[in-house]
Amino acid sequence: MNFGLALLLLGGFLLGGAWSIWRSDSDTAGRTGPQVAFAVILLLSAVLASAAGILRLV
């Protein structure tokens, strides 16, 4: 397996994690601050891993 492909897969996994955290909300309070922060961190990590994977494949 190519390292660029592995980075793309990691980016997809992180993107799925960010989506999962974003979709899960509390019954009463909605999304909490740490929940939003963690989703944003995962989203940025997913973008960086995907961009690195694409650049690695090029």
Backbone torsions as a table, in degrees:
resi	resn	phi	psi	omega
1	MET	NA	137.6	-179.9
2	ASN	-75.3	145.5	-179.0
3	PHE	-65.2	-34.3	177.1
4	GLY	-64.4	-39.1	177.3
5	LEU	-67.0	-37.4	177.2
6	ALA	-64.1	-39.0	177.4
7	LEU	-66.4	-37.7	176.7
8	LEU	-64.9	-40.6	177.1
9	LEU	-65.0	-40.5	176.7
10	LEU	-62.8	-41.3	177.3
11	GLY	-62.0	-40.2	177.0
12	GLY	-66.3	-38.5	177.8
13	PHE	-64.4	-43.6	178.6
14	LEU	-66.9	-36.2	177.3
15	LEU	-64.9	-40.3	176.0
16	GLY	-64.0	-37.6	176.9
17	GLY	-65.7	-41.0	178.1
18	ALA	-64.0	-41.4	179.0
19	TRP	-65.3	-40.1	179.7
20	SER	-64.4	-42.7	178.9
21	ILE	-68.3	-38.5	-179.7
22	TRP	-65.5	-37.1	-178.3
23	ARG	-75.2	-26.9	-179.3
24	SER	-83.8	119.0	177.9
25	ASP	-131.7	157.2	-179.2
26	SER	-71.2	156.7	-179.4
27	ASP	-68.8	-33.1	-174.2
28	THR	-107.7	-40.2	-169.9
29	ALA	-97.4	-7.9	-173.2
30	GLY	76.1	-150.0	179.4
31	ARG	-79.9	136.9	178.0
32	THR	-89.1	165.8	-179.9
33	GLY	-61.3	-48.8	178.1
34	PRO	-63.1	-31.9	178.2
35	GLN	-64.8	-44.3	178.6
36	VAL	-65.8	-42.8	-179.4
37	ALA	-62.2	-43.5	-179.8
38	PHE	-67.0	-37.6	177.4
39	ALA	-64.7	-39.7	179.2
40	VAL	-67.5	-41.4	177.6
41	ILE	-61.6	-43.8	177.5
42	LEU	-64.5	-38.2	179.1
43	LEU	-64.6	-44.5	177.6
44	LEU	-64.0	-39.1	177.2
45	SER	-64.3	-39.0	178.9
46	ALA	-65.0	-41.5	179.1
47	VAL	-64.8	-43.9	179.5
48	LEU	-64.4	-43.9	179.8
49	ALA	-65.3	-40.6	179.4
50	SER	-66.6	-42.5	179.0
51	ALA	-64.3	-40.9	177.6
52	ALA	-65.2	-37.7	177.7
53	GLY	-65.1	-41.5	178.8
54	ILE	-66.2	-43.9	178.6
55	LEU	-64.6	-33.4	179.2
56	ARG	-68.9	-33.3	179.9
57	LEU	-77.1	-24.4	-177.6
58	VAL	-80.3	NA	NA
